[in-house]
Amino acid sequence: MSRILPHPLLSAALTLTWLLLNAPPTPGNVLLALAVGLAVPAVMRALEPRPVRLRAPATIARLIGIVLYDMVRSNIDVARIILGPGGPERRTGYVTVPLELRAPAGLTVLAVILTATPGTLWVQYDSDTGHLLLHVLDFTEDDDWAARIKDRYERPLLEIFA
């Protein structure tokens, strides 16, 4: 029964919605509504995420603190860059970060952290090489950005999603 109807409430809601949107119900509309109600949840099964096992609750708490601190600090830094006196010493750029993290859930969390932090933006991830392309508002030539991301975010995420 679960293969035919993996999500029975979703199937019923889709069928009912289809019938309400295509009133009055004709035999063709009823058949189409049933087809949509059965097909869409079956297709949605492919999108269900795999279960994730989190480890190291103390590391999770520490990572949350680090992220909150970095977000506040980045907000202040970005405000200074934007609202402060303009200077040519500030420039944007791209940084390539080689990542050891391969867990999809861990990469997702890292993407959220980097994109939600002002001044940084996750641009591209190459799953073959494990390289992350990151856009930064305050670009410097050295490896400071890559080392910061690996130390502050990737290392705890490796512990959590190992």
N, CA, C and O of each residue as an XYZ file, in Angstrom:
648
protein
N       0.818     -1.200      0.000
C       0.000      0.000      0.000
C       0.860      1.261      0.000
O       0.490      2.254     -0.626
N       2.010      1.239      0.696
C       2.831      2.436      0.779
C       3.518      2.752     -0.555
O       3.845      3.911     -0.809
N       3.742      1.754     -1.407
C       4.330      2.051     -2.720
C       3.325      2.730     -3.634
O       3.673      3.643     -4.383
N       2.095      2.289     -3.573
C       1.061      2.891     -4.417
C       0.644      4.245     -3.863
O       0.448      5.197     -4.619
N       0.510      4.331     -2.563
C       0.079      5.557     -1.901
C       1.115      5.955     -0.846
O       0.875      5.762      0.346
N       2.256      6.504     -1.256
C       3.291      6.826     -0.268
C       2.882      7.946      0.690
O       3.310      7.971      1.844
N       2.063      8.860      0.209
C       1.584      9.979      1.022
C       0.074     10.121      0.800
O      -0.353     10.923     -0.030
N      -0.734      9.351      1.533
C      -2.171      9.343      1.262
C      -2.849     10.698      1.463
O      -3.755     11.047      0.706
N      -2.431     11.464      2.464
C      -3.054     12.777      2.673
C      -2.718     13.732      1.531
O      -3.571     14.509      1.101
N      -1.501     13.679      1.047
C      -1.123     14.507     -0.097
C      -1.906     14.094     -1.338
O      -2.358     14.946     -2.102
N      -2.066     12.791     -1.539
C      -2.845     12.305     -2.688
C      -4.285     12.799     -2.614
O      -4.835     13.275     -3.606
N      -4.888     12.684     -1.442
C      -6.277     13.138     -1.277
C      -6.385     14.643     -1.476
O      -7.316     15.116     -2.128
N      -5.438     15.404     -0.919
C      -5.480     16.857     -1.066
C      -5.302     17.280     -2.520
O      -5.992     18.187     -2.985
N      -4.393     16.642     -3.240
C      -4.193     16.976     -4.650
C      -5.421     16.635     -5.492
O      -5.835     17.413     -6.350
N      -5.992     15.465     -5.234
C      -7.190     15.053     -5.979
C      -8.329     16.022     -5.720
O      -8.997     16.464     -6.655
N      -8.554     16.353     -4.459
C      -9.641     17.274     -4.106
C      -9.400     18.665     -4.692
O     -10.322     19.287     -5.221
N      -8.174     19.145     -4.598
C      -7.852     20.463     -5.148
C      -8.055     20.493     -6.654
O      -8.592     21.462     -7.192
N      -7.629     19.438     -7.336
C      -7.819     19.375     -8.785
C      -9.298     19.430     -9.140
O      -9.700     20.130    -10.069
N     -10.103     18.681     -8.388
C     -11.546     18.668     -8.664
C     -12.185     20.014     -8.365
O     -13.081     20.445     -9.090
N     -11.737     20.688     -7.302
C     -12.297     22.000     -6.974
C     -11.907     23.053     -8.004
O     -12.702     23.938     -8.322
N     -10.701     22.962     -8.517
C     -10.256     23.945     -9.500
C     -10.861     23.711    -10.883
O     -10.924     24.631    -11.698
N     -11.300     22.496    -11.147
C     -11.863     22.170    -12.455
C     -13.329     21.781    -12.339
O     -13.775     20.805    -12.944
N     -14.063     22.544    -11.567
C     -15.489     22.251    -11.388
C     -16.221     22.587    -12.672
O     -15.776     23.484    -13.389
N     -17.290     21.939    -12.997
C     -17.922     20.800    -12.332
C     -17.165     19.516    -12.660
O     -16.535     19.409    -13.713
N     -17.231     18.537    -11.746
C     -16.486     17.293    -11.983
C     -17.107     16.470    -13.115
O     -18.273     16.078    -13.064
N     -16.302     16.230    -14.116
C     -16.720     15.366    -15.217
C     -15.916     14.071    -15.093
O     -14.923     14.040    -14.366
N     -16.316     13.012    -15.776
C     -15.533     11.772    -15.681
C     -14.065     11.955    -16.070
O     -13.185     11.347    -15.460
N     -13.798     12.771    -17.058
C     -12.416     13.028    -17.469
C     -11.631     13.757    -16.383
O     -10.476     13.429    -16.110
N     -12.285     14.767    -15.758
C     -11.622     15.498    -14.680
C     -11.360     14.609    -13.468
O     -10.325     14.746    -12.816
N     -12.277     13.710    -13.162
C     -12.100     12.802    -12.026
C     -10.921     11.869    -12.298
O     -10.092     11.644    -11.416
N     -10.842     11.331    -13.508
C      -9.712     10.456    -13.845
C      -8.383     11.208    -13.804
O      -7.380     10.695    -13.306
N      -8.391     12.420    -14.332
C      -7.173     13.222    -14.308
C      -6.787     13.591    -12.880
O      -5.606     13.581    -12.534
N      -7.768     13.913    -12.055
C      -7.500     14.241    -10.652
C      -6.899     13.039     -9.930
O      -5.953     13.187     -9.157
N      -7.439     11.860    -10.177
C      -6.888     10.653     -9.561
C      -5.472     10.373    -10.063
O      -4.608      9.958     -9.291
N      -5.240     10.597    -11.338
C      -3.905     10.388    -11.887
C      -2.895     11.345    -11.253
O      -1.789     10.941    -10.894
N      -3.278     12.606    -11.118
C      -2.389     13.583    -10.482
C      -2.189     13.225     -9.015
O      -1.068     13.283     -8.509
N      -3.268     12.857     -8.330
C      -3.188     12.505     -6.921
C      -2.314     11.291     -6.657
O      -1.726     11.182     -5.581
N      -2.218     10.381     -7.610
C      -1.372      9.200     -7.435
C       0.057      9.425     -7.959
O       1.014      8.908     -7.382
N       0.200     10.183     -9.035
C       1.505     10.350     -9.674
C       2.422     11.309     -8.915
O       3.601     11.013     -8.723
N       1.900     12.440     -8.488
C       2.759     13.450     -7.860
C       3.409     12.923     -6.575
O       4.621     13.078     -6.424
N       2.671     12.308     -5.641
C       3.350     11.779     -4.446
C       4.370     10.687     -4.767
O       5.388     10.572     -4.085
N       4.104      9.888     -5.796
C       5.068      8.856     -6.177
C       6.357      9.492     -6.688
O       7.448      9.001     -6.398
N       6.238     10.558     -7.431
C       7.417     11.271     -7.929
C       8.136     11.974     -6.775
O       9.364     12.066     -6.773
N       7.388     12.462     -5.808
C       7.963     13.161     -4.664
C       8.831     12.248     -3.799
O       9.688     12.738     -3.063
N       8.629     10.940     -3.873
C       9.442     10.012     -3.080
C      10.919     10.145     -3.408
O      11.773      9.932     -2.547
N      11.218     10.492     -4.636
C      12.620     10.654     -5.027
C      13.260     11.875     -4.360
O      14.484     11.953     -4.257
N      12.444     12.819     -3.911
C      12.965     14.028     -3.285
C      13.092     13.921     -1.774
O      13.611     14.837     -1.138
N      12.632     12.827     -1.188
C      12.715     12.674      0.256
C      14.176     12.539      0.664
O      14.910     11.712      0.121
N      14.589     13.356      1.621
C      15.994     13.290      2.032
C      16.291     12.013      2.817
O      15.420     11.442      3.472
N      17.540     11.591      2.727
C      17.979     10.453      3.516
C      18.061     10.875      4.976
O      18.304     12.046      5.265
N      17.864      9.948      5.892
C      17.973     10.314      7.306
C      19.395     10.767      7.644
O      20.376     10.225      7.136
N      19.475     11.758      8.499
C      20.761     12.323      8.896
C      20.958     12.054     10.379
O      20.059     12.274     11.191
N      22.131     11.580     10.713
C      22.450     11.333     12.106
C      23.429     12.409     12.574
O      24.540     12.526     12.056
N      22.994     13.189     13.561
C      23.829     14.249     14.102
C      24.625     13.713     15.281
O      24.107     12.967     16.112
N      25.868     14.097     15.338
C      26.743     13.711     16.443
C      27.263     14.970     17.113
O      27.102     16.070     16.584
N      27.865     14.821     18.235
C      28.556     15.901     18.956
C      27.655     17.092     19.262
O      27.821     18.155     18.664
N      26.695     16.935     20.189
C      25.802     18.054     20.524
C      26.555     19.280     21.058
O      26.133     20.413     20.826
N      27.658     19.060     21.766
C      28.433     20.207     22.250
C      29.040     20.980     21.073
O      29.134     22.207     21.118
N      29.442     20.278     20.044
C      29.996     20.934     18.852
C      28.910     21.720     18.127
O      29.173     22.794     17.586
N      27.696     21.188     18.114
C      26.580     21.908     17.496
C      26.350     23.226     18.220
O      26.199     24.268     17.582
N      26.322     23.186     19.551
C      26.112     24.404     20.336
C      27.246     25.403     20.099
O      27.005     26.601     19.948
N      28.475     24.906     20.068
C      29.620     25.785     19.829
C      29.556     26.408     18.431
O      29.854     27.590     18.264
N      29.164     25.609     17.424
C      29.055     26.120     16.056
C      27.970     27.194     15.959
O      28.148     28.195     15.265
N      26.866     26.993     16.642
C      25.801     28.012     16.640
C      26.330     29.322     17.217
O      26.060     30.394     16.676
N      27.081     29.238     18.310
C      27.665     30.446     18.899
C      28.637     31.133     17.959
O      28.627     32.357     17.832
N      29.477     30.346     17.301
C      30.444     30.909     16.349
C      29.725     31.596     15.198
O      30.098     32.697     14.794
N      28.698     30.947     14.675
C      27.958     31.515     13.543
C      27.258     32.806     13.944
O      27.298     33.788     13.202
N      26.620     32.816     15.103
C      25.941     34.042     15.555
C      26.946     35.180     15.752
O      26.684     36.313     15.348
N      28.078     34.889     16.361
C      29.115     35.900     16.537
C      29.604     36.417     15.179
O      29.714     37.626     14.972
N      29.894     35.507     14.269
C      30.384     35.906     12.950
C      29.356     36.723     12.180
O      29.715     37.645     11.447
N      28.087     36.391     12.344
C      27.042     37.150     11.635
C      26.953     38.584     12.160
O      26.830     39.527     11.378
N      27.015     38.747     13.473
C      26.982     40.098     14.041
C      28.215     40.874     13.600
O      28.113     42.021     13.166
N      29.384     40.239     13.715
C      30.626     40.901     13.309
C      30.606     41.265     11.818
O      31.044     42.351     11.438
N      30.097     40.357     10.977
C      30.038     40.620      9.540
C      29.054     41.731      9.212
O      29.303     42.540      8.318
N      27.937     41.772      9.931
C      26.990     42.868      9.720
C      27.650     44.216      9.997
O      27.467     45.172      9.245
N      28.410     44.282     11.071
C      29.100     45.530     11.414
C      30.158     45.849     10.358
O      30.266     46.995      9.921
N      30.933     44.858      9.946
C      31.970     45.086      8.929
C      31.379     45.532      7.596
O      31.904     46.448      6.963
N      30.296     44.897      7.167
C      29.664     45.267      5.898
C      29.064     46.665      5.999
O      29.132     47.437      5.043
N      28.482     46.996      7.137
C      27.942     48.351      7.321
C      29.059     49.385      7.240
O      28.874     50.451      6.653
N      30.210     49.080      7.820
C      31.354     50.006      7.729
C      31.821     50.169      6.289
O      32.151     51.273      5.855
N      31.845     49.066      5.557
C      32.295     49.134      4.162
C      31.321     49.966      3.330
O      31.736     50.801      2.526
N      30.043     49.735      3.527
C      29.033     50.411      2.703
C      28.824     51.858      3.130
O      28.768     52.756      2.290
N      28.709     52.085      4.437
C      28.384     53.421      4.930
C      29.611     54.286      5.215
O      29.507     55.511      5.285
N      30.754     53.660      5.376
C      31.975     54.403      5.691
C      32.491     55.174      4.501
O      31.983     55.046      3.386
N      33.510     55.978      4.754
C      34.099     56.728      3.644
C      34.675     55.768      2.613
O      35.425     54.851      2.947
N      34.316     55.993      1.365
C      34.740     55.100      0.282
C      36.241     55.130      0.093
O      36.887     56.174      0.174
N      36.762     53.968     -0.156
C      38.199     53.894     -0.376
C      38.506     52.799     -1.364
O      37.810     51.785     -1.402
N      39.523     52.982     -2.156
C      39.867     51.980     -3.160
C      40.488     50.727     -2.557
O      40.683     49.740     -3.266
N      40.810     50.746     -1.237
C      41.451     49.579     -0.643
C      40.499     48.398     -0.496
O      40.960     47.273     -0.300
N      39.222     48.606     -0.580
C      38.247     47.527     -0.481
C      37.894     47.035     -1.886
O      37.593     47.823     -2.782
N      37.939     45.714     -2.053
C      37.525     45.169     -3.345
C      36.950     43.768     -3.143
O      37.312     43.058     -2.205
N      36.071     43.401     -4.020
C      35.448     42.086     -3.956
C      36.294     41.081     -4.714
O      37.153     41.455     -5.512
N      36.047     39.810     -4.464
C      36.803     38.792     -5.163
C      36.260     37.407     -4.885
O      35.306     37.230     -4.126
N      36.877     36.449     -5.504
C      36.474     35.051     -5.365
C      37.580     34.264     -4.680
O      38.765     34.482     -4.933
N      37.180     33.353     -3.819
C      38.114     32.507     -3.084
C      37.735     31.060     -3.357
O      36.556     30.710     -3.316
N      38.714     30.222     -3.634
C      38.480     28.793     -3.788
C      38.908     28.103     -2.498
O      40.033     28.266     -2.026
N      37.977     27.327     -1.939
C      38.235     26.638     -0.673
C      38.167     25.132     -0.919
O      37.114     24.622     -1.301
N      39.260     24.418     -0.710
C      39.207     22.956     -0.837
C      38.563     22.361      0.416
O      39.066     22.546      1.525
N      37.458     21.654      0.238
C      36.716     21.106      1.373
C      36.933     19.606      1.500
O      37.031     18.891      0.502
N      37.007     19.141      2.745
C      37.027     17.711      3.029
C      35.606     17.201      3.250
O      35.341     16.009      3.090
N      34.707     18.084      3.612
C      33.312     17.752      3.910
C      32.617     17.256      2.650
O      32.653     17.928      1.620
N      31.991     16.099      2.719
C      31.288     15.536      1.567
C      29.835     15.187      1.877
O      29.058     14.927      0.959
N      29.457     15.177      3.149
C      28.083     14.835      3.532
C      27.125     15.891      2.989
O      27.328     17.080      3.232
N      26.076     15.481      2.252
C      25.152     16.461      1.677
C      24.515     17.384      2.720
O      24.363     18.581      2.474
N      24.147     16.841      3.872
C      23.538     17.683      4.905
C      24.555     18.682      5.448
O      24.210     19.832      5.717
N      25.797     18.256      5.612
C      26.842     19.156      6.082
C      27.143     20.262      5.087
O      27.342     21.414      5.472
N      27.178     19.914      3.812
C      27.386     20.928      2.770
C      26.224     21.916      2.726
O      26.420     23.107      2.486
N      25.019     21.415      2.958
C      23.850     22.297      2.982
C      23.948     23.292      4.126
O      23.697     24.483      3.942
N      24.313     22.810      5.304
C      24.464     23.701      6.454
C      25.564     24.720      6.191
O      25.403     25.897      6.511
N      26.676     24.284      5.613
C      27.760     25.214      5.289
C      27.299     26.268      4.281
O      27.651     27.441      4.407
N      26.523     25.862      3.295
C      26.001     26.817      2.304
C      25.102     27.853      2.972
O      25.176     29.039      2.650
N      24.263     27.417      3.890
C      23.372     28.343      4.602
C      24.197     29.315      5.454
O      23.937     30.518      5.464
N      25.188     28.784      6.162
C      26.025     29.637      7.008
C      26.726     30.694      6.167
O      26.684     31.878      6.502
N      27.371     30.283      5.078
C      28.149     31.220      4.277
C      27.277     32.233      3.550
O      27.657     33.396      3.415
N      26.126     31.805      3.088
C      25.258     32.727      2.362
C      24.521     33.664      3.309
O      24.233     34.805      2.946
N      24.213     33.203      4.513
C      23.504     34.046      5.481
C      24.430     35.048      6.162
O      23.967     36.034      6.735
N      25.722     34.801      6.100
C      26.675     35.729      6.699
C      26.935     36.862      5.717
O      27.376     36.613      4.594
N      26.671     38.105      6.120
C      26.882     39.228      5.199
C      28.334     39.312      4.741
O      29.263     39.121      5.525
N      28.502     39.598      3.475
C      29.837     39.745      2.918
C      30.358     38.503      2.228
O      31.387     38.561      1.556
N      29.662     37.363      2.380
C      30.091     36.145      1.706
C      28.907     35.535      0.968
O      27.754     35.714      1.361
N      29.206     34.815     -0.102
C      28.161     34.173     -0.889
C      28.712     32.896     -1.507
O      29.734     32.912     -2.194
N      28.018     31.789     -1.253
C      28.361     30.490     -1.849
C      28.028     30.595     -3.329
O      26.873     30.834     -3.680
N      29.006     30.422     -4.200
C      28.782     30.564     -5.631
C      28.660     29.213     -6.307
O      27.718     28.981     -7.064
N      29.613     28.308     -6.041
C      29.638     27.036     -6.756
C      30.385     26.008     -5.929
O      31.336     26.329     -5.216
N      29.933     24.754     -6.036
C      30.643     23.648     -5.398
C      30.865     22.570     -6.440
O      29.926     22.134     -7.105
N      32.117     22.141     -6.581
C      32.454     21.074     -7.509
C      32.580     19.786     -6.704
O      33.541     19.608     -5.955
N      31.611     18.894     -6.858
C      31.604     17.666     -6.064
C      32.724     16.706     -6.460
O      33.105     15.848     -5.663
N      33.250     16.833     -7.655
C      34.353     15.957     -8.075
C      35.654     16.295     -7.346
O      36.368     15.403     -6.888
N      35.950     17.574     -7.245
C      37.196     17.993     -6.603
C      37.008     18.412     -5.153
O      37.977     18.462     -4.396
N      35.785     18.710     -4.758
C      35.523     19.179     -3.401
C      35.877     20.640     -3.199
O      36.061     21.083     -2.065
N      35.974     21.399     -4.293
C      36.318     22.807     -4.194
C      35.060     23.672     -4.164
O      34.122     23.475     -4.936
N      35.075     24.624     -3.258
C      33.993     25.595     -3.107
C      34.469     26.928     -3.648
O      35.569     27.380     -3.329
N      33.641     27.558     -4.467
C      33.933     28.903     -4.951
C      33.069     29.863     -4.146
O      31.843     29.752     -4.125
N      33.725     30.801     -3.491
C      33.060     31.722     -2.576
C      33.323     33.150     -3.012
O      34.460     33.504     -3.322
N      32.289     33.970     -3.039
C      32.451     35.388     -3.335
C      32.495     36.141     -2.011
O      31.646     35.944     -1.142
N      33.502     37.011     -1.868
C      33.642     37.791     -0.637
C      33.655     39.274     -0.960
O      34.196     39.699     -1.981
N      33.054     40.051     -0.078
C      32.963     41.491     -0.275
C      34.300     42.167      0.002
O      34.668     43.115     -0.692
N      35.018     41.699      0.993
C      36.294     42.295      1.377
C      37.405     41.292      1.079
O      37.869     40.578      1.967
N      37.821     41.252     -0.179
C      38.769     40.245     -0.653
C      40.204     40.628     -0.298
O      40.620     41.778     -0.442
N      40.947     39.619      0.174
C      42.384     39.785      0.391
C      43.087     38.676     -0.383
O      42.504     37.617     -0.617
N      44.311     38.907     -0.774
C      45.044     37.962     -1.617
C      45.463     36.683     -0.905
O      45.625     35.649     -1.553
N      45.642     36.729      0.403
C      46.178     35.554      1.107
C      45.098     34.484      1.304
O      43.950     34.654      0.895
N      45.487     33.408      1.923
C      44.584     32.280      2.158
C      43.775     32.445      3.434
O      43.280     31.455      3.973
N      43.628     33.645      3.924
C      42.927     33.894      5.175
C      41.484     33.402      5.123
O      41.004     32.796      6.081
N      40.788     33.655      4.019
C      39.386     33.245      3.908
C      39.250     31.728      3.915
O      38.400     31.188      4.623
N      40.056     31.054      3.156
C      39.976     29.592      3.099
C      40.286     28.982      4.462
O      39.587     28.070      4.904
N      41.318     29.472      5.126
C      41.677     28.947      6.447
C      40.574     29.232      7.465
O      40.268     28.387      8.306
N      39.985     30.408      7.388
C      38.907     30.769      8.319
C      37.698     29.850      8.136
O      37.121     29.390      9.121
N      37.316     29.584      6.912
C      36.148     28.722      6.655
C      36.436     27.294      7.091
O      35.580     26.636      7.682
N      37.627     26.819      6.801
C      37.971     25.447      7.184
C      38.029     25.295      8.702
O      37.542     24.300      9.238
N      38.617     26.265      9.401
C      38.756     26.162     10.854
C      37.449     26.419     11.592
O      37.080     25.670     12.498
N      36.756     27.475     11.202
C      35.578     27.896     11.972
C      34.324     27.096     11.635
O      33.489     26.871     12.512
N      34.172     26.661     10.384
C      32.925     26.009      9.988
C      33.098     24.549      9.572
O      32.352     23.680     10.022
N      34.083     24.283      8.714
C      34.193     22.919      8.188
C      34.589     21.913      9.275
O      34.020     20.823      9.337
N      35.532     22.256     10.110
C      35.977     21.309     11.135
C      34.824     20.899     12.065
O      34.654     19.703     12.297
N      34.024     21.833     12.608
C      32.882     21.401     13.426
C      31.852     20.605     12.630
O      31.268     19.659     13.159
N      31.617     20.971     11.370
C      30.646     20.240     10.564
C      31.125     18.819     10.284
O      30.312     17.900     10.189
N      32.429     18.632     10.153
C      32.957     17.276      9.982
C      32.691     16.440     11.230
O      32.390     15.252     11.121
N      32.796     17.034     12.396
C      32.484     16.313     13.637
C      31.005     15.991     13.734
O      30.630     14.900     14.162
N      30.163     16.936     13.339
C      28.710     16.766     13.481
C      28.168     15.751     12.493
O      27.329     14.926     12.854
N      28.628     15.797     11.264
C      28.080     14.938     10.215
C      28.999     13.794      9.815
O      28.832     13.227      8.735
N      29.961     13.441     10.655
C      30.892     12.351     10.334
C      30.195     11.015     10.260
O      30.837      9.998     10.000
